[in-house]
Amino acid sequence: MSEPLLILALLLCPGLASAGPAPKEEKKQVDPLTERLRSPDSKTRKAALRSLDRMMSPAMEGESIRLLSDEDPEVRAAAASTAGMTRSSAAATALLPLLDDADLGVRRNAARALAASAPPAALPRLCAMMRDPASEVRAAAAGTLAAYDSADALESLLAGARTGDEALRSASVMALGRSKHPGAADALPEFTVDRSSSVRLAVSLAMRSSGKAGMADRLAPLLEDPDDKVRMEAVQSVAELRGTGHSGRIMRMITEDPSPPVRAKAAWAMHVLKHRESIPLLIKLLDESQDQRLRIACIVSLGEIKAPEAFGSIRKVLKSDTEEMRLQAAWAAFRIGDHGQGRPILQEALKAESAESVRSNISDALAEMDRGR
């Protein structure tokens, strides 16, 4: 239609100007998760908060902050955990009043949640919470104080580590190992003689997590601890802290320690410490021991140390041992490398092997060897 005719048609039939499909009425939809977060049923709100952990957004952050003032303490506690994940200043500010909540679960979760952002305004209250009536709240406060590079935080943690409350001593010791304060880890050796084995165990873990140079030497007394679990953890910590000066002592523990799990851990530690002097002993135990856990630790270390001297023993394991041991032997042969023996041993084992898991492991090892030519 030409322009003059179009104008004429519009003048004669004004309704044409508004002809066409009517615009759809916009309907504001509420997100299903938001709907559940606003449900009158507290169990529904709490369940929705658990879902929120996996799909946080600015809008959802606002919902979690709103629920910090929910009438149900379980919902407030769940909201505290979720709000802490945002690490936002708005969430941190909203969490502060919950440190004084009447419900211990809310106080505990609020204290834990603040570890992510460590707002300075929370520090005095967290220090005071080390004297909270509830043990689990005190432990939560200790964990969060590790996030502060502050003399006040360090003083509170040291006081907690020296208290009569065993759970708080353990939590405070662990926090000292993670603390941002540069002097925190140096205080840990004091607690290697704590009367509680759980605290001494925490000391070993804390020293390891500190990663501080020279800590292996200060931890070494725990290799003689009367508690099996403490000795086992001390072996791992000294090894991971690269306490090579204690390699000989740990090697003796492979045969002398009264606890089978500790002996196995000591054998495992040989490869972490790169202690090649242990190779003859590890081969002997692989050949002669009846302790499956010890033998697995020996073959793992022999593989990681890359000891071609062990190929004879590995070949025997691949021929006649348990499926688990054959799996470990295949991996050890691969880790050691070919050296003119590894590939033929694995090829021979593949022909005789019936267990699919072991066959797959051997095939993968041979493929990797071929790629590494």
Buried (B, 14 or more C-beta within 10 A) or exposed (E): EEEEEEEEEEEEEEEEEEEEEEEEEEEEEEEEBBEBBBBEEBEBBBBBBEBBEEEBEEEBBBBBBBBBEBEBBBBBBBBBBBBBBBEBEEBBBBBBEBBEBEBBBBBBBBBBBBBBBBBEEBBEBBBEBBBBEBBBBBBBBBBBBBBBEBEBBBBBBBBBBBBEBBBBBBBBBBBBBBBBBEEBBBBBBBBBEBEBBBBBBBBBBBBBBBEBEEBBBBBBEBBEBEBBBBBBBBBBBBBBBEBBEBBEBBBEBBBEBEBBBBBBBBBBBBBBBBBBEBBEBBBEBBBEBEBBBBBBBBBBBBBBBBBBBBBEBBBEBBBEBEEBBBBBBBBBBBBBBBEEBBBEBBEBBBEEBEBEEBBEBBBEBBEEBEEEE
